[in-house]
Structure formats: structure tokens, C-alpha cells
Amino acid sequence: MRPGAESEPETPFKHESFRPNCKLVKDPRILDSHFVRFLRRSGLDDLPEIVFEVAGGTKTLLGVKSYTKYELEGTRILHTLRNNSGLNLEPEVIGLLDSYPQKVRVYEPKAAVFTPLSAFDRGVSHTTRMFSDICYWENASPVVDFRLFVGGVLRRIVKGVNAG
């Protein structure tokens, strides 16, 4: 390591959605007990978020997942370097990176509690999430939202979420 390198900004590409086949890592900040595991697996630990943030208008019940600051920075870097031949990006990914900023401006999304990838959001690639966002925005309807909500609730009951 170079002297002083620890004070340099961390690359966003070390974080979970940019890593292939990322696995859930046990979070040391979370207590380890049967009750806490039940709350996290069932999603009941999200109730305060649903009550306060959805009711307060800072989040929506259905839509897309919010991005971390590292994911936003990584997206900005990928967008800037999308035509660099050294990255070997597929044409579909370049097209996605070209269209995504415009789609965000058009749809002005808020973060949501239930998302199309809510059962998989920690295990999919960044570009898959971006593609999922665009698919949701362009196909949103009451029927899609109802299926997304019911599917999200059923996944929480049957499979569980946040299981660590």
C-alpha cells in the first residue's frame, strides 16, 4: 500500500452490486438472536420505514430500489467511460448506460419498499438493476403494481428477506 493511500476515496467498484456473484455478508452491527433473525427474515424490521417514510412521502410503496452513493458514483464513472474499448462493454450495456440518465429525468423515481428485484437486490449486478428499473418504469400499471406488491409480500412470507 502506498503511504497515505488509506485517506484516498474508495473505489465504488469494490461494493456489492458491482461484484459478480456477490454473497450476503453478515453485518456485525446487527444483533444475533432468534428474534432478530425472525424480524429481519420476515421483513417486519421494515415496518417503521413503511409507516414513516411512505406516509411522509420520502419513499413509495412500489417502485425501484434506491442506490447507494458508491453505486451512483460507479454509474457516473461507467457512463463517462462507456465507449472506452478497454472496458469491453457489450453494446446492450452501452445502450443502457446511454439511456438510463434520460429515463431517470423522465420518471423522477423515488426509492421504494417493494421493487421488482426485492428478493434478489443483494445478488444481482448493477446493470441488471438498472435494466429492471427501466422495465418497471415503462411497464408500470395498477396490475403490475398489484402483482409486485403481492409477490413481494409472498416472498417475505415464504422465502424471507434480509436473512443473514
C-alpha positions in Angstrom: 0.0 0.0 0.0 1.3 3.5 -0.8 1.8 5.8 2.1 -1.3 7.9 2.7 -3.5 5.7 0.4 -5.9 4.9 3.3 -7.1 8.5 3.1 -7.9 8.3 -0.6 -11.5 7.8 -1.7 -12.5 4.1 -2.0 -13.4 2.9 -5.5 -17.1 2.3 -5.9 -16.5 -0.9 -7.8 -15.5 -2.8 -4.6 -19.1 -2.6 -3.4 -21.7 -5.2 -3.6 -23.7 -4.6 -6.8 -20.5 -4.2 -8.9 -19.1 -7.5 -7.8 -20.0 -10.6 -9.7 -21.9 -13.3 -7.7 -21.9 -11.2 -4.6 -22.9 -13.0 -1.4 -24.6 -11.6 1.7 -22.0 -10.8 4.3 -23.0 -11.0 8.0 -23.4 -7.4 9.3 -21.6 -7.1 12.6 -23.9 -4.2 13.6 -26.9 -6.5 13.8 -27.6 -8.5 17.0 -27.6 -12.2 16.5 -30.6 -13.8 18.2 -33.6 -15.9 17.1 -36.0 -13.0 17.5 -33.8 -10.5 15.5 -33.3 -13.1 12.7 -37.1 -13.6 12.6 -37.7 -9.9 12.4 -35.2 -9.5 9.6 -36.2 -12.6 7.6 -39.9 -11.7 7.8 -39.3 -8.1 6.8 -41.0 -6.8 10.0 -37.9 -4.7 10.7 -39.1 -2.6 7.7 -42.4 -1.6 9.2 -41.1 1.7 10.6 -39.7 2.5 7.2 -43.1 1.8 5.6 -45.1 3.7 8.1 -42.9 6.8 8.4 -41.2 7.1 5.0 -44.1 6.1 2.8 -46.6 8.0 4.8 -44.2 11.0 4.8 -43.8 10.9 1.1 -40.0 10.3 1.0 -40.5 6.8 -0.4 -43.1 5.0 -2.4 -44.6 1.6 -1.5 -43.9 0.2 -5.1 -41.1 1.1 -7.5 -37.3 0.9 -7.7 -34.7 0.5 -5.0 -32.5 3.4 -4.1 -28.9 3.4 -5.0 -26.0 3.9 -2.5 -23.5 6.8 -3.0 -21.0 4.2 -4.3 -23.4 2.8 -6.8 -24.2 6.3 -8.1 -20.5 7.1 -8.4 -19.9 3.8 -10.2 -22.7 4.6 -12.6 -21.3 8.0 -13.3 -17.9 6.5 -14.0 -19.3 3.8 -16.2 -21.4 6.3 -18.1 -18.3 8.5 -18.7 -16.1 5.6 -19.8 -18.9 3.6 -21.7 -17.2 4.0 -25.1 -13.7 3.1 -23.8 -12.7 0.0 -25.8 -10.6 -1.2 -22.8 -13.8 -1.9 -20.8 -15.1 -4.4 -23.4 -18.7 -3.4 -22.6 -21.4 -5.2 -24.6 -23.5 -3.0 -26.9 -26.6 -3.6 -24.8 -24.8 -2.3 -21.7 -23.6 0.8 -23.6 -27.1 1.4 -24.7 -28.4 1.0 -21.1 -25.8 3.5 -19.9 -26.7 5.9 -22.6 -30.5 5.8 -21.9 -30.5 5.4 -18.1 -29.9 9.1 -17.1 -32.6 10.3 -19.5 -35.1 7.7 -18.0 -34.3 8.9 -14.5 -35.0 12.5 -15.6 -38.3 11.5 -17.3 -39.7 9.3 -14.5 -38.1 11.1 -11.4 -38.3 8.0 -9.3 -38.4 7.8 -5.5 -37.0 4.9 -3.6 -39.5 2.2 -2.9 -40.1 -0.5 -0.3 -41.2 -3.3 -2.8 -39.2 -3.5 -6.0 -39.1 -5.9 -9.0 -35.9 -7.3 -7.6 -36.7 -7.1 -3.9 -36.0 -10.7 -3.3 -32.7 -10.6 -5.2 -31.5 -7.0 -4.8 -28.3 -8.0 -3.0 -27.3 -10.6 -5.5 -27.8 -9.0 -8.9 -25.4 -6.9 -10.9 -25.6 -3.2 -11.1 -26.6 -3.2 -14.8 -29.4 -5.8 -14.1 -30.8 -3.4 -11.5 -30.7 -0.5 -14.0 -32.4 -2.6 -16.7 -35.0 -3.7 -14.1 -35.7 -0.1 -13.2 -36.3 0.9 -16.8 -38.6 -2.2 -17.4 -40.6 -1.2 -14.3 -40.9 2.4 -15.3 -42.0 1.6 -18.8 -44.5 -1.1 -17.8 -45.9 0.3 -14.6 -49.7 -0.1 -14.3 -52.1 -0.9 -11.5 -51.9 -4.6 -12.5 -48.1 -4.6 -12.4 -48.1 -2.8 -9.1 -50.6 -5.2 -7.6 -48.6 -8.2 -8.7 -45.4 -6.6 -7.5 -46.9 -6.0 -4.1 -48.5 -9.5 -3.7 -45.3 -11.1 -5.0 -43.2 -9.0 -2.5 -45.4 -9.9 0.4 -45.4 -13.6 -0.5 -41.6 -13.7 -1.0 -41.3 -12.2 2.5 -43.6 -14.8 4.0 -42.3 -17.9 2.1 -38.7 -17.2 1.4 -37.9 -14.3 3.8 -35.8 -11.3 3.3 -32.7 -9.9 5.0 -32.0 -13.4 6.1 -28.5 -13.4 7.5 
